[in-house]
Amino acid sequence: MSDCAEKLNKIHDDLYGRFLTFYIGDSTYGIGLSKVLEIISVQAITHIPNVPSYIKGIINLRGKIVPVIDVRLRFGLPEKSYDDLTCIVVVNMDDMNIGMIVDQVSEVTAAEDETLTDLPEFSNSKSSTFLESIGKIGSDLVLNIDCRRFFYDEVASPVLEKNHGNQEWTVAL
């Protein structure tokens, strides 16, 4: 195995089972650390007309245009004013950088396979459709987000589409 392949395998092994945890209201959510690029404070968001309310708009992140989704609104929860604890978690999904507005970032934590469980059968709320599993970390429960379902709408079309001519992402209308 080449040095490059060995390094990639080590990085994958280091990230497997690790989650960035954050709060939406009183609930703790997690997202696979391998998808997280960076965490930034909320900045000026350029709003886009005629898009779902959970798509807050776009930001300019070091010259790159990044669409931003409010996790609260995507879950069907009431809107909350942003404060000093509100962050944008920039993730990579299918070669697209997307910002996720969260109430507060908590920590990076590890969850072993045996601590991850499937969602209960009765989970049928809007927010539970975006969940992948439940992690038990100590006595706390972490609801792990399935990025693929989170970033695709109810009819399985992408919320955002890539314009291959200029390698930019645009909001699907």
The 8 nearest C-alpha neighbors of each residue, nearest first, counted from 0:
[[1, 4, 5, 2, 3, 6, 8, 7],
 [2, 0, 4, 3, 5, 6, 7, 8],
 [1, 3, 5, 4, 6, 0, 7, 8],
 [2, 4, 6, 1, 5, 7, 0, 8],
 [5, 3, 7, 1, 6, 2, 8, 0],
 [4, 6, 2, 8, 3, 7, 9, 1],
 [7, 5, 9, 3, 8, 4, 2, 10],
 [8, 6, 4, 10, 9, 5, 11, 3],
 [7, 9, 11, 5, 6, 10, 12, 4],
 [10, 8, 12, 6, 7, 11, 13, 5],
 [9, 11, 13, 7, 12, 8, 6, 14],
 [12, 10, 8, 14, 9, 13, 15, 7],
 [13, 11, 9, 15, 10, 14, 8, 16],
 [12, 14, 10, 11, 15, 9, 17, 16],
 [15, 13, 11, 17, 12, 33, 32, 10],
 [16, 14, 12, 17, 13, 11, 33, 31],
 [15, 17, 110, 109, 111, 14, 18, 112],
 [18, 16, 109, 14, 15, 108, 32, 110],
 [19, 17, 31, 32, 30, 108, 107, 29],
 [18, 20, 107, 29, 30, 32, 106, 108],
 [21, 19, 29, 105, 106, 28, 18, 107],
 [22, 20, 104, 105, 28, 103, 27, 29],
 [23, 21, 27, 103, 102, 26, 24, 28],
 [22, 24, 102, 26, 101, 25, 71, 27],
 [23, 25, 26, 22, 102, 27, 71, 103],
 [24, 26, 23, 22, 27, 102, 28, 21],
 [27, 25, 23, 24, 22, 28, 141, 142],
 [28, 26, 22, 141, 21, 142, 20, 23],
 [29, 27, 142, 141, 21, 20, 143, 22],
 [30, 28, 20, 143, 19, 18, 142, 141],
 [29, 31, 18, 19, 144, 143, 32, 20],
 [32, 30, 18, 33, 34, 17, 19, 29],
 [31, 33, 18, 35, 34, 19, 17, 30],
 [32, 34, 31, 35, 14, 15, 11, 17],
 [33, 35, 90, 91, 32, 31, 36, 92],
 [36, 34, 90, 32, 33, 37, 89, 91],
 [37, 35, 90, 89, 34, 91, 38, 88],
 [38, 36, 89, 35, 88, 39, 90, 87],
 [37, 39, 88, 87, 89, 86, 40, 36],
 [40, 38, 87, 86, 41, 88, 37, 89],
 [39, 41, 86, 87, 42, 85, 38, 83],
 [40, 42, 86, 87, 39, 85, 43, 100],
 [43, 41, 44, 40, 58, 39, 87, 86],
 [42, 44, 45, 58, 41, 59, 57, 46],
 [45, 43, 58, 57, 56, 46, 42, 55],
 [46, 44, 57, 56, 58, 43, 47, 55],
 [47, 45, 56, 55, 44, 48, 57, 54],
 [46, 48, 56, 45, 50, 49, 55, 57],
 [49, 47, 50, 46, 56, 51, 52, 55],
 [50, 48, 47, 51, 172, 52, 46, 170],
 [51, 49, 48, 52, 172, 54, 47, 170],
 [50, 52, 53, 54, 49, 55, 172, 48],
 [51, 53, 54, 50, 55, 72, 73, 69],
 [52, 54, 72, 73, 69, 51, 68, 55],
 [55, 53, 68, 52, 56, 51, 67, 69],
 [54, 56, 68, 67, 53, 46, 69, 52],
 [57, 55, 46, 47, 45, 67, 54, 66],
 [56, 58, 66, 45, 65, 67, 44, 64],
 [59, 57, 44, 65, 64, 60, 45, 66],
 [58, 60, 64, 63, 62, 61, 65, 57],
 [59, 61, 63, 62, 58, 64, 65, 57],
 [62, 60, 63, 59, 64, 58, 65, 39],
 [61, 63, 60, 59, 64, 58, 65, 167],
 [64, 62, 60, 59, 61, 65, 58, 167],
 [63, 65, 59, 58, 60, 57, 62, 66],
 [64, 66, 58, 57, 97, 96, 63, 59],
 [67, 65, 57, 97, 56, 98, 58, 64],
 [66, 68, 98, 57, 56, 55, 99, 97],
 [69, 67, 54, 99, 55, 53, 70, 98],
 [68, 70, 100, 53, 72, 71, 99, 73],
 [69, 71, 73, 72, 100, 68, 101, 99],
 [72, 70, 76, 74, 69, 73, 75, 23],
 [71, 73, 53, 75, 74, 76, 70, 69],
 [74, 72, 70, 53, 75, 71, 69, 68],
 [75, 73, 126, 71, 72, 76, 125, 70],
 [74, 76, 72, 73, 71, 125, 77, 126],
 [77, 75, 71, 72, 74, 78, 73, 126],
 [78, 76, 79, 72, 75, 71, 74, 73],
 [77, 79, 72, 76, 71, 80, 69, 75],
 [80, 78, 81, 77, 71, 102, 76, 82],
 [81, 79, 82, 78, 85, 102, 77, 83],
 [80, 82, 85, 79, 83, 102, 84, 41],
 [81, 83, 85, 84, 80, 102, 41, 86],
 [82, 84, 85, 81, 40, 86, 41, 103],
 [85, 83, 103, 82, 86, 102, 104, 81],
 [84, 86, 102, 103, 82, 81, 83, 101],
 [87, 85, 40, 41, 101, 100, 39, 103],
 [86, 88, 100, 39, 99, 98, 38, 41],
 [87, 89, 38, 99, 98, 37, 90, 86],
 [90, 88, 98, 37, 36, 97, 38, 35],
 [91, 89, 35, 36, 34, 97, 96, 88],
 [90, 92, 96, 34, 95, 94, 97, 35],
 [91, 93, 95, 94, 90, 96, 34, 146],
 [92, 94, 95, 91, 96, 147, 34, 146],
 [95, 93, 92, 91, 96, 161, 90, 97],
 [94, 96, 92, 91, 93, 97, 168, 90],
 [95, 97, 91, 90, 65, 89, 92, 94],
 [98, 96, 66, 90, 89, 65, 67, 95],
 [97, 99, 67, 89, 88, 87, 66, 68],
 [98, 100, 88, 68, 87, 67, 69, 70],
 [99, 101, 87, 69, 86, 70, 68, 98],
 [102, 100, 103, 86, 85, 70, 23, 99],
 [103, 101, 85, 23, 22, 84, 86, 24],
 [102, 104, 85, 84, 22, 101, 21, 86],
 [105, 103, 21, 20, 22, 106, 86, 101],
 [104, 106, 21, 20, 103, 22, 107, 19],
 [107, 105, 20, 19, 108, 104, 21, 18],
 [108, 106, 19, 18, 20, 17, 109, 105],
 [107, 109, 18, 17, 106, 19, 110, 20],
 [110, 108, 17, 16, 18, 111, 107, 136],
 [111, 109, 16, 114, 17, 112, 134, 136],
 [110, 112, 114, 113, 16, 109, 115, 17],
 [113, 111, 115, 114, 110, 16, 116, 134],
 [112, 114, 111, 115, 116, 110, 134, 135],
 [115, 113, 135, 111, 112, 134, 110, 116],
 [116, 114, 134, 112, 133, 113, 132, 135],
 [117, 115, 133, 132, 134, 114, 118, 113],
 [118, 116, 132, 133, 119, 115, 131, 120],
 [117, 119, 132, 133, 120, 116, 122, 131],
 [118, 120, 121, 122, 117, 116, 123, 133],
 [121, 119, 122, 118, 123, 117, 127, 124],
 [120, 122, 119, 123, 118, 124, 127, 128],
 [123, 121, 120, 119, 124, 127, 118, 128],
 [122, 124, 121, 127, 125, 128, 120, 126],
 [125, 123, 127, 126, 122, 128, 74, 121],
 [124, 126, 127, 128, 74, 123, 75, 129],
 [125, 127, 74, 128, 124, 129, 75, 130],
 [126, 128, 130, 129, 124, 125, 122, 123],
 [129, 127, 126, 125, 130, 123, 124, 148],
 [130, 128, 149, 127, 148, 145, 126, 144],
 [131, 129, 144, 127, 145, 128, 143, 132],
 [130, 132, 145, 144, 143, 129, 133, 117],
 [133, 131, 117, 143, 116, 118, 130, 115],
 [132, 134, 142, 116, 115, 141, 143, 117],
 [133, 135, 115, 141, 140, 114, 136, 142],
 [136, 134, 140, 114, 139, 137, 141, 115],
 [137, 135, 139, 138, 134, 140, 110, 141],
 [136, 138, 139, 135, 140, 114, 134, 110],
 [137, 139, 136, 135, 140, 141, 134, 114],
 [140, 138, 136, 137, 135, 141, 134, 27],
 [139, 141, 135, 134, 136, 133, 142, 138],
 [140, 142, 134, 28, 27, 133, 29, 143],
 [141, 143, 28, 133, 29, 132, 27, 134],
 [144, 142, 29, 132, 131, 28, 130, 30],
 [143, 145, 130, 131, 30, 129, 146, 29],
 [144, 146, 131, 130, 129, 147, 148, 149],
 [147, 145, 149, 148, 144, 150, 92, 129],
 [146, 148, 149, 150, 145, 151, 92, 129],
 [149, 147, 151, 129, 146, 150, 145, 152],
 [148, 150, 146, 129, 147, 151, 145, 144],
 [151, 149, 147, 148, 158, 146, 152, 157],
 [152, 150, 157, 148, 158, 149, 155, 156],
 [153, 151, 155, 154, 156, 158, 157, 150],
 [152, 154, 155, 151, 156, 148, 128, 157],
 [153, 155, 152, 156, 151, 157, 158, 148],
 [156, 154, 152, 153, 151, 157, 148, 158],
 [157, 155, 154, 151, 152, 158, 153, 171],
 [156, 158, 151, 159, 152, 160, 155, 150],
 [157, 159, 151, 171, 152, 150, 170, 156],
 [158, 160, 170, 171, 157, 169, 168, 161],
 [161, 159, 169, 168, 171, 170, 157, 162],
 [160, 162, 168, 163, 167, 169, 166, 159],
 [161, 163, 167, 164, 166, 168, 165, 160],
 [164, 162, 166, 165, 161, 167, 168, 160],
 [165, 163, 162, 166, 167, 161, 168, 169],
 [164, 166, 167, 163, 162, 161, 168, 169],
 [167, 165, 163, 162, 164, 161, 168, 95],
 [168, 166, 162, 165, 161, 169, 163, 64],
 [169, 167, 161, 160, 162, 159, 166, 170],
 [168, 170, 160, 159, 161, 171, 167, 162],
 [169, 171, 159, 160, 172, 158, 168, 50],
 [172, 170, 159, 158, 160, 169, 157, 50],
 [171, 170, 50, 49, 158, 159, 51, 169]]
